[in-house]
Amino acid sequence: MFAGCAMPSLVKQAIAALAVCMMVGMGVVGWGIAGSGMANSIPAARAFPVASRPISFQPMPVAVGSVPVRGGDRVLQEAFDRQQSDLQVEAQGRITRLLTDDLEGSRHQRFIVQLPSGLTVLIAHNIDLAPRVAAVREGDEVRFFGEYEWTQQGGVIHWTHKDPHQQHTDGWIEHRGQRYE
């Protein structure tokens, strides 16, 4: 696992042990005691990890500050299916409908984006804190990074701008090679 690495052996063992413990915590592996047939028992001196389900390696969320970031269409579809909110996401899709600006409170430019899965999300881009996305048209591709909030219609992506108070992860929208943040 650490071949050619210049870490001391004890550090390598500690990292490997931590990785196994994390996999146990996620339910990827259980513990067994050699020759005992006692899977999922308390770890002992002769414990070894045993697969409790197939192991598939998926990209892990990246951390931006303390907020987990998840990317892509599949993650948004899963969040919609689970009615999950407050998820920092990066994805892209095609604009299917332009809406009028929301002028109540902070002003927001609004449009509907359809993801490759078919899920649609409302992009609510705060134009009091970020420039308006210029010359958007139905059919245009956009890429975005913001916070997902579940709705029955598919969800809302907001926080697609920098936070002037530096309390929230900064977001953005990309359109025709230009980033709006």
Buried (B, 14 or more C-beta within 10 A) or exposed (E): EEEEEEEEEEEBEEBEEEEBBEBBEEEBBBBBBEEEEBEEEEBEEEBEBEEBEEEEEEEEBEEBEEBBBBBBBBBBBEBBEEEBEEBBBBBBBBBEEEEEEBEEEEBBBBBBBBBEBEBBBBBBBBBEBBBEBEEBEEEBEBBBBBBBBBEEEBBBBBBBBBEEEEEBBBBBBBBEEEEBB
